[in-house]
Amino acid sequence: MSEQLIIRLGSTPLDPIQWLVYSTSEEEIIASGELADASHLHSLKERAADRPVTALAPTSDILLQWVTLPARAGRKVVAAIPFMLEDELSTDIDSQLFAIGPRQANQQAVAVVAKEKVRSWLTNLEQAGLRCHKLIPDILALPEPEDEWPLLQIGEHLLLRQDKWKGIQGESEWLLSAVSHYARQQPETITIANYSDLELPSLPNISISSQQLEMPMKVLASGALACSFNLLQGEFKPRKQASGSWQKWRLAAVLAGIALTTSLIDKGIQAQQLASEREHLEQQIRAEFKRAMPEITRTANVKSRMEQKLQELQQGGSGASMLAMLAQLAQAFEQTQLKPQTLRFDSSRAELRMQAEAKSFEALEQFRRLAESQGFSVQQGAINNTDNQVISSLSIRS
């Protein structure tokens, strides 16, 4: 899809959240803004619509690590990475998500983050009606370094990417101090590519390269969409879901399929012999007639019997017409989606009896009220709940 919603989450639900709707085809911003905290995420539900949602997580909550693997390491060795890093972590490895990133020769990139932290981010999004399909550390959304370290200011934080799988994110004061301390120990000057309008102080052994100014979230959006890595792995891997466009056109597709099937059946019937076709249709008519009128045992002349029964139904002894009653009740049937399973009409009592199927008890009660508003008297019999459907007998008198 050409338009995507990019959300930069906070480390806690109380942190500010930046967002942007970005058109990849036009490479332009559709809309953007900042939320006070995670409790306002629901305001982005309309913005999301059918757009994919990509979330950026604070790198301060994620450990990005290179792991040296043995030569020709297979899947079993990669699966053992949590145990290889166990001594470097201060927490139980079972409580951590180990997301596998790119591999370079025998160097395997791994992102380690607390499962509880990932659940918190996803829960906040889901409660707001936002389905996240991609979650990445915000550092990896910066341009990939070549000879320079990209630096971006967003909100109160600075993001600094040092290589393909390394970077730091945090408040300006301590981050610049940490970079300055690191640079003093390096034999060569470090060049920082500044993507912000932030005026950086003169730091020893560091040169500054000013880049074209863009909205910070636009810089991150471009990088996030180009990044193939996804933290949502293992138990957090997104489930595939039918696209919104398919949901929208599914009914049309079903109707088209029915129409096509009907057409094929019709062609098949025409190809049959006329005598066989006639016999088959007559058997069907007799079977349907017996099902609808079980009290009539003789079906020698079905057409005559049907006309006779229709005449009886159209005008009973009391002067009430079954068809007229059904016509008056049509709106009640349509609004409640009540489906009659059997119909009986007592002309002497001007009473329509039926066993009906509804989706809920409320639908039955709504049908009763609508029928009574048309001047009918409705008596409801026993109610059964079967296979998520409600079945009840109804007596309706004119």
Protein Blocks (a to p, Z undefined) as FASTA:
>chain_A
ZZdcdddddfbfkbccddddddfklopafbgcddfblmlmmmmmmmnmmaccdddddfkl
pccddddddehiafklmmmmmmmmmmmpcbdfklpccdddddehjaccdddddfklmmmm
mmmmmmnopacfbdcdfklmpccdfkbccdddehjbccddfblmbccdddfklmmmmmmm
mmmmpcbdcddddfbfbdcdddehiacdddddddfklmmmmmmmmpmbdfbgcjllccdd
ddfklmmmmmmmmmmmmmmmmmmmmmmmmmpcfklmmmmmmmmmmmmmmmmmmmlmblkb
mmlmmmmmmmmmmpcfkopafklmmmmmmmmmmmnopacfbdcddfklopacdddddfbf
klmmmmmmmmmmnopacdddddddeehiacddddddZZ
